[in-house]
Amino acid sequence: MTSRTWSRNSIALAVAIAVLSVYSMVALASPGAQTKMSGELSASGQVTVNGQAAISGATVFSDSTITTAANSTATVSLGKLGRVELMPNTSVRLSFSAGNISATLDAGRLQVNTLAGVSAIVTTKDGAAVADAAQAANFMVDVECGDTRVNSQGGAVELRAGSKTVAVAAGSTETAGTPQPGTRCTRLAAPGMAGLSGGALAALLLAAGGAVAAAIIASTSDNDFNFGGNPVVISPSR
């Protein structure tokens, strides 16, 4: 009688363990159990992920900080989300989830490419560049000169700074913040000239050139001496 009881208890315990094991496997396989997505890194030069040196093929998880040194670049491929490219001397905290790419850019430049159905936002100290999920987007965010420059190559991209929102049309650039002089920065930083367009700058240079030409002509005309009468030519002595 006792042996039968032990046998039944053993069978019941085995069945319970089997059910628990199956339930655990299903739970781990469910999407909710996968708390972090991952991307694949392609690196050229010196690249670190969370402070550790990284090479091409390394796995990058969401909420990672990626840094590139001088003359170094990195690309994080995110599968169906798109990809993020880091230029030299760039530091960014990159996060991503289903249908969204989010980055906080602390230094340098990065290029974001998203597929349709994926939204993206790159935050800087001056504001945020936002790409709508309605269509694929391709845009660059640059903070190398102290301000924020957003250049769009396609998609519905906006630059939001404080209470101001500006659409960044494909092929155009919008800025926020105040630029600081630097070794790489080639933008005009003189007061009153930073906002000049290419046409306005060309007109300014043309006007300056005309003024210089007028001064040269005036100076030359002052040196034309006219004594009147016939000039006297003195022949050299023989």
C-alpha positions in Angstrom: 0.0 0.0 0.0 2.8 2.3 0.9 4.7 1.6 -2.3 1.7 2.5 -4.4 1.3 5.8 -2.6 5.0 6.7 -3.2 4.6 5.7 -6.8 1.6 7.9 -7.3 3.3 10.9 -5.6 6.4 10.4 -7.8 4.3 10.4 -10.9 2.4 13.5 -9.8 5.7 15.3 -9.0 7.1 14.4 -12.4 4.0 15.7 -14.2 4.1 18.9 -12.2 7.8 19.5 -13.1 7.1 18.8 -16.8 4.3 21.3 -16.8 6.3 23.9 -15.1 9.2 23.4 -17.5 6.9 23.8 -20.6 5.4 26.9 -19.1 8.8 28.4 -18.4 10.0 27.7 -22.0 6.8 29.4 -23.4 7.2 32.4 -21.2 10.9 32.9 -22.1 10.1 32.5 -25.8 7.3 35.2 -25.7 8.1 38.7 -27.0 7.6 40.2 -23.6 10.5 38.2 -22.2 12.9 39.8 -24.5 13.5 43.2 -22.8 16.2 44.5 -25.1 16.7 44.5 -28.8 20.1 44.3 -30.4 21.9 45.6 -33.5 25.2 44.7 -35.2 28.2 46.9 -35.2 30.5 47.7 -38.1 33.6 49.6 -36.9 36.5 51.3 -38.6 39.3 52.5 -36.4 38.9 53.0 -32.6 35.3 52.4 -31.5 34.0 51.8 -28.0 30.7 50.5 -26.7 29.9 51.4 -23.1 33.6 52.2 -22.6 34.9 48.9 -24.0 36.8 48.5 -27.3 34.6 47.0 -29.9 35.1 45.5 -33.4 33.0 44.8 -36.4 30.4 42.0 -35.7 29.9 43.0 -32.1 26.4 43.0 -30.7 25.0 46.4 -29.6 22.1 46.4 -27.2 19.6 49.2 -26.7 20.6 52.0 -24.3 24.3 51.6 -25.2 26.8 54.5 -25.5 28.9 54.3 -28.6 32.0 56.5 -29.2 34.3 56.9 -32.2 37.8 58.4 -32.0 39.5 60.6 -34.6 39.5 59.1 -38.1 37.1 56.4 -36.9 33.6 55.5 -37.9 30.9 53.1 -36.8 27.6 51.8 -38.2 24.9 50.1 -36.1 22.6 48.0 -38.3 19.2 47.6 -36.7 17.5 45.2 -39.2 14.0 46.3 -40.0 14.4 49.5 -38.1 17.2 50.9 -40.3 20.7 52.0 -39.3 22.7 54.7 -37.5 26.1 55.9 -38.8 28.6 57.6 -36.5 31.3 60.0 -37.9 34.7 60.6 -36.3 34.8 62.1 -32.8 31.2 61.2 -32.1 29.5 60.1 -28.8 25.9 59.0 -28.7 23.6 57.0 -26.4 21.5 54.8 -28.7 18.2 53.3 -27.8 15.8 51.4 -30.0 12.6 49.4 -29.8 9.9 48.1 -32.1 9.2 50.9 -34.5 11.4 53.5 -32.9 15.0 54.7 -32.9 16.1 57.2 -30.2 19.5 58.8 -29.7 21.1 61.4 -27.5 24.0 63.1 -29.4 26.7 64.5 -27.1 29.4 65.2 -29.6 30.1 64.8 -33.3 27.8 63.9 -36.2 25.6 61.0 -37.0 23.4 59.9 -39.9 20.1 58.1 -39.3 18.3 56.0 -41.9 14.9 54.6 -41.1 12.4 52.5 -43.0 8.8 53.3 -43.4 6.9 52.6 -40.2 9.8 53.6 -38.0 10.0 56.9 -36.2 13.3 58.4 -35.0 14.4 61.2 -32.7 17.9 62.6 -32.1 18.2 64.8 -29.0 20.9 67.4 -28.5 21.4 70.2 -25.9 19.6 72.6 -28.3 16.6 70.6 -29.2 15.6 67.5 -31.2 15.5 66.2 -34.8 12.4 64.1 -35.3 11.5 61.9 -38.2 7.9 60.8 -38.7 7.2 57.1 -39.2 4.9 57.8 -42.1 7.8 57.4 -44.6 11.4 56.3 -44.7 13.8 59.1 -43.6 17.5 59.9 -44.1 18.9 62.8 -42.1 22.1 63.9 -40.4 22.5 65.7 -37.1 25.7 67.7 -36.4 26.8 69.3 -33.1 30.5 69.7 -33.9 30.4 73.5 -33.9 28.5 73.9 -30.7 25.1 74.4 -32.2 22.8 71.8 -33.8 22.5 71.4 -37.5 20.0 69.1 -39.1 20.3 68.2 -42.8 17.6 66.1 -44.4 18.0 63.9 -47.5 14.5 62.6 -47.4 11.5 61.9 -45.3 9.3 64.0 -43.0 12.0 65.6 -40.7 11.5 68.4 -38.2 13.8 70.4 -35.9 12.2 71.2 -32.6 13.9 73.7 -30.3 11.9 75.1 -27.4 8.5 76.2 -28.6 9.7 76.4 -32.2 9.2 73.6 -34.8 10.7 73.9 -38.3 10.3 71.4 -41.1 13.6 70.4 -42.7 12.9 69.9 -46.4 14.9 67.3 -48.3 18.2 68.9 -49.4 18.0 71.7 -46.8 19.6 72.4 -43.5 18.1 74.0 -40.3 20.0 75.1 -37.2 19.3 75.7 -33.5 21.6 77.1 -30.8 24.7 79.2 -31.1 27.8 78.1 -33.0 31.2 78.2 -31.4 34.5 78.6 -33.3 36.5 75.5 -33.7 39.2 73.9 -35.9 36.8 72.1 -38.1 34.0 74.7 -38.2 34.0 76.6 -41.5 30.9 78.5 -40.9 30.9 82.3 -40.9 31.0 83.4 -37.3 31.3 87.2 -37.6 28.4 89.2 -36.2 25.7 89.8 -38.8 27.2 87.3 -41.2 26.3 83.9 -39.7 22.8 84.0 -41.3 23.8 85.0 -44.8 22.7 82.8 -47.6 25.0 81.9 -50.5 23.3 84.4 -52.8 23.5 87.2 -50.2 27.2 86.4 -49.5 27.9 86.5 -53.3 26.2 89.9 -53.6 28.2 91.2 -50.7 31.5 90.0 -52.2 30.5 91.4 -55.6 29.8 94.8 -54.1 33.1 94.7 -52.2 34.9 93.9 -55.5 33.2 96.8 -57.3 34.3 99.2 -54.5 37.9 98.0 -54.8 37.8 98.4 -58.6 36.4 101.9 -58.3 39.2 102.9 -55.9 41.8 101.5 -58.3 40.4 103.5 -61.2 40.2 106.7 -59.2 43.8 106.2 -58.0 45.0 105.6 -61.6 43.1 108.7 -63.0 44.9 110.9 -60.4 48.2 109.9 -61.8 47.4 110.9 -65.4 49.3 114.3 -65.9 48.3 116.6 -68.7 50.5 119.7 -69.1 48.9 121.0 -72.3 50.8 121.9 -75.6 53.1 119.6 -77.5 55.3 117.4 -75.5 59.0 118.0 -75.8 61.0 114.9 -76.7 64.7 115.1 -75.7 66.9 112.8 -77.9 69.9 111.2 -76.4 73.2 112.8 -77.3 75.2 111.3 -80.0 
